[in-house]
Amino acid sequence: MFHADVVTIFPEMIESFLEYGVLGRGIRNGLLSVDACDLREFAYDRHRTVDDRAYGGGPGMVMKYQPLCDAINALKLKEAGSDRKVICMSPQGRQLDQQYVNELVESNGLIILAGRYEGIDERLIESEVDEEISIGDYVLSGGEPAAMVLLDAVARQIPGVLGDMESAKQDSYMDGLLDCPHYTRPETVAGKRVPQVLLNGNHKEIEKWRRKQMLGRTSVRRPDLINAENLSAEDKSLLNDYLEDLAGR
Ligand SMILES: C[S@@+](CC[C@H](N)C(=O)[O-])C[C@H]1O[C@@H](n2cnc3c(N)ncnc32)[C@H](O)[C@@H]1O
């Protein structure tokens, strides 16, 4: 079973997140497990200090080598032989995307470090961390929200976690395209009607419409994801229809 430990100074933050939604259900159903590891348990002074001033001066504190190293070693011992990757959440890491998530799901589990303050002593990253992962080009105050993003995205890809695995396959990015728009009752709201094709029960037509929306949306919103040259003749024609509809609106 996929197991992750999150090393953090705010274990309660991670623990409360683990109770909810798809991730929480997956954990309760025994399809994956996640533990929050309190970094302060590995700080042995009276104040349980996990940070110190930066060499060279400047504002902000830096997370110390020793507590993080001891935490990682203890977690590795707990799951001896599992060969789990040590991940550090960092705005300087490889940016998380669906392909990266799918790679991580195939791994033997993760030990995730959530940084705080100015970050982590570089020597710990050099000697203990296998990969640094960023959730985007912006800076958060701590790695916990980033770890939660990673865990949620990973959990969705573990077989059985989503009630209907087909719905994950249709999600944006799963096959390189954005998802189509979705509608629910009532049929008319704020003067806007649900597209007629979704009401007629013709599943072939509905599938075609959805594919057309996926291709069109991706081409308009994320042209970097789509190369019209590589599309099948059928997809090309659906995309052309979409773009013609758009121009004629
Ligand atoms: C205030 S940030 C430190 C930023 C660091 N001084 C820098 O500019 O690279 C504190 C912690 O938040 C987490 N963090 C911040 N932004 C992140 C992002 N975009 N992706 C993943 N983790 C992030 C990291 O764990 C980081 O150690």
The ligand as an SDF file (V2000), in Angstrom:
LIG
                    3D

 27 29  0  0  0  0  0  0  0  0999 V2000
    8.9750   30.9760    2.7610 C   0  0  0  0  0  0  0  0  0  0  0  0
    9.3320   29.4920    1.9310 S   0  0  0  0  0  0  0  0  0  0  0  0
   11.0590   29.6160    1.6380 C   0  0  0  0  0  0  0  0  0  0  0  0
   11.3640   30.1260    0.2920 C   0  0  0  0  0  0  0  0  0  0  0  0
   12.8520   30.2070   -0.0100 C   0  0  0  0  0  0  0  0  0  0  0  0
   13.4780   31.2460    0.7260 N   0  0  0  0  0  0  0  0  0  0  0  0
   13.0150   30.4680   -1.5000 C   0  0  0  0  0  0  0  0  0  0  0  0
   12.8190   31.5940   -1.9180 O   0  0  0  0  0  0  0  0  0  0  0  0
   13.2900   29.5220   -2.2580 O   0  0  0  0  0  0  0  0  0  0  0  0
    9.1920   28.2790    3.1890 C   0  0  0  0  0  0  0  0  0  0  0  0
    8.8780   26.8680    2.7100 C   0  0  0  0  0  0  0  0  0  0  0  0
    7.6390   26.8590    2.0430 O   0  0  0  0  0  0  0  0  0  0  0  0
    7.6140   25.8040    1.0950 C   0  0  0  0  0  0  0  0  0  0  0  0
    7.2380   26.3860   -0.2190 N   0  0  0  0  0  0  0  0  0  0  0  0
    7.1020   27.6920   -0.5110 C   0  0  0  0  0  0  0  0  0  0  0  0
    6.7030   27.8820   -1.7650 N   0  0  0  0  0  0  0  0  0  0  0  0
    6.5640   26.6620   -2.3280 C   0  0  0  0  0  0  0  0  0  0  0  0
    6.1830   26.2040   -3.6130 C   0  0  0  0  0  0  0  0  0  0  0  0
    5.8830   27.0360   -4.5940 N   0  0  0  0  0  0  0  0  0  0  0  0
    6.1400   24.8650   -3.8320 N   0  0  0  0  0  0  0  0  0  0  0  0
    6.4680   23.9960   -2.8460 C   0  0  0  0  0  0  0  0  0  0  0  0
    6.8440   24.3840   -1.5940 N   0  0  0  0  0  0  0  0  0  0  0  0
    6.8930   25.6940   -1.3320 C   0  0  0  0  0  0  0  0  0  0  0  0
    9.0090   25.1830    1.0830 C   0  0  0  0  0  0  0  0  0  0  0  0
    8.9560   23.9980    1.8560 O   0  0  0  0  0  0  0  0  0  0  0  0
    9.8490   26.2500    1.7630 C   0  0  0  0  0  0  0  0  0  0  0  0
   10.9650   25.6900    2.4330 O   0  0  0  0  0  0  0  0  0  0  0  0
  1  2  1  0
  2  3  1  0
  2 10  1  0
  3  4  1  0
  4  5  1  0
  5  6  1  0
  5  7  1  0
  7  8  2  0
  7  9  1  0
 10 11  1  0
 11 12  1  0
 11 26  1  0
 12 13  1  0
 13 14  1  0
 13 24  1  0
 14 15  1  0
 14 23  1  0
 15 16  2  0
 16 17  1  0
 17 18  1  0
 17 23  2  0
 18 19  1  0
 18 20  2  0
 20 21  1  0
 21 22  2  0
 22 23  1  0
 24 25  1  0
 24 26  1  0
 26 27  1  0
M  CHG  2   2   1   9  -1
M  END
$$$$
